[in-house]
Amino acid sequence: MDILSQNEIDALLDALSTGEVKMNELQESPKQIDYKLYDFRRPNKFSKEQLRTLQVLHGGFARLLSNFLTGYLRSNIQVEVASVDQLTFEDFIRSIPTPTVLVVFSLSPLKGTAIAQLDPVFLFPMIDLFFGGNGEAPRNIRDLTDIELSVARKLTIKILDNLALAWKDIVQVEPAIESVETNPHLHQVYSFNEIVALISFTTQVGESSKGFINLCLPYTLLDPVVSHLTIQRRFGPQLSDLSEQERKKMVYWLGQPSVELTVLAGQTWVNVNDFLQLQVGDVLLLDRKVDQDMDMYIEEQMKFKVQAGTLGSQLAVQITGLVEGEKDV
């Protein structure tokens, strides 16, 4: 603290008496404190990093599901993550349109249940494809019949199997359907104040039918594994985490498959007459230069670019690069 001299004190008193300095100018202005709003009814239990990890994790689930449904129903079906948020169960229930399909399922050994909400705009084309149709949705959305609900249940089992596959690097779970509901307002699974992670997916069946899927995962369900939901965590078992027996099994089974490797030196065209007159020692002019890389195929897929050479007394090739895309032999 600075101490004023007597002359400075006298000058200050003179300035106050003449009005050159006002009293409020001598008073310190109150410090501005930035307050952060916090709603105790809706606490943020998931960190931003954990939400980002959930988005990455379910991005892999969306790719798995797209590939599976495309092959399973033999139609182009695309699933993508649209958003990942945390909100109360009440807000989630209020946002659900009617009619819809709510599938309550468990993820053993995790305690509790989760919800998968399937949009009818997504389900009806899937059911139509299941019965051999073209994947068309009805013009007016209606409640599903008992037969359609049975098919929706079977499709949901397939969806949950892919969810378990995507989650296996975090925790091994076994999904099981507990119930299937069509009216969200008549079925309360959790208390309205329960914080849930909501993962929303956009779906497209064929060229026109666009719908969505919502996964509602309560915090109480994810609490045992929420500490593992970090970006730094590497998805997939680390090699160092494998036992010696598991490592030997992996090496053994990786060495079992046999694949055919084919190197294409080049191509040329000859007529039938010239082909019938070919003899040992004849030279064919190929469509490839001497210093140009050749193509190596694994089974029927071109994978590598190679250069010809020798290894001891044997002919050999050296890989020079990977091939983007795939071409059939």
Residue, then its C-alpha position, 0 to 999 in steps of 0.5 A: m500500500d502506498i502512503l501519501s505525504q502531507n503535501e499530497i494529502d493537503a493537495l487532495l483536500d484542496a481538490l475536494s473542496t474546489g470540486e476538481v475531484k469528486m468523492n465517488e471517483l475515489q471509491e473503488s468500483p466493485k469487481q465484476i464476478d462472472y457467474k456460471l449458471y447451473d441447473f441443479r435439476r439438470p446436472n451435467k453428469f457426462s463431460k464433453e470428452q465423454l460425449r465426444t467418445l460416445q459419438v466416436l463409438h457410435g459412429g463405428f456402430a452406425r457403419l457396422l449397422s449400415n453394412f449389416l442391414t444393406g446385406y441383410l435386406r439387400s438394399n442400400i441402407q445408410v445410418e449416420v450419427a446425427s448428434v450426441d447430447q445429455l438431457t433429462f428423461e422427461d425431455f426425451i419422452r416429450s420429444i418423441p412423436t406418436p406413434t413410434v416403437l420403443v424397445v426397452f433392452s438390457l445390456s448385461p452385465l450392466k445394471g438397468t435398462a436402455i431404450a431404442q426408439l425406432d421411427p416408423v418412417f425407418l421401420f415401415p420400409m425395413i418391414d416391407l423389404f423383409f417381406g420382399g417388397n421394394g422398401e416403400a413406406p405408407r403415405n400415412i403413418r399408422d400404428l404397427t400391427d402385431i405381425e409388424l411388431s414381431v418383425a420389428r422385434k426381430l430387426t431390433i435384435k439384429i440392431l442390438d447385436n451390432l451395438a454389442l459388437a461396437w461396444k466390445d472394446i469398452v465392455q462386453v455386453e449381452p443385449a436382451i429385449e425386455s419389452v416393446e412399446t408403441n406409446p411412449h407416454l404410457h411407459q415410464v422406465y426411469s424417473f423424469n429427472e434421470i440424466v440420459a445420454l441421447i444418441s440420435f441417428t439419421t437413416q435412409v432406406g433406398e433413395s427417398s425414405k429418411g427416418f431416425i433412430n434414438l438410443c437413450l442410455p441412462y447415466t445409472l446404466l453407464d456409471p460403471v464404465v463411464s470412466h473408460l469413455t475418454i478419447q485417449r483410450r484406444f479402442g481395441p485390446q492392446l497387444s500387451d494386454l494379451s496373454e501368451q496363450e492368446r498370442k499363440k492362438m492368434v499367430y496360429w490361426l493367422g497362419q492357417p488361411s492360404v491365399e493365392l497371390t498373382v502378379l500381372a506382368g502386363q497384357t497384350w492382344v493376339n489373334v487366334n492364328d498367331f496364338l496357335q503358332l506360338q513356340v517356346g522362345d517367342v517374344l510378346l510385346l506387353d502394354r507395360k514399360v520395363d520400369q513400370d510397376m506390376d500389379m499383385y492380386i490377393e485372390e481376385q482383388m488387386k492390392f499392391k504394386v510390385q517390381a520384379g526381381t530375384l531372391g536367391s535362385q527364385l523369381a520374386v517381387q518387391i512391394t512398392g506401394l498399396v493400391e487405392g480401390e480394388k479391381d478384379v482380375 
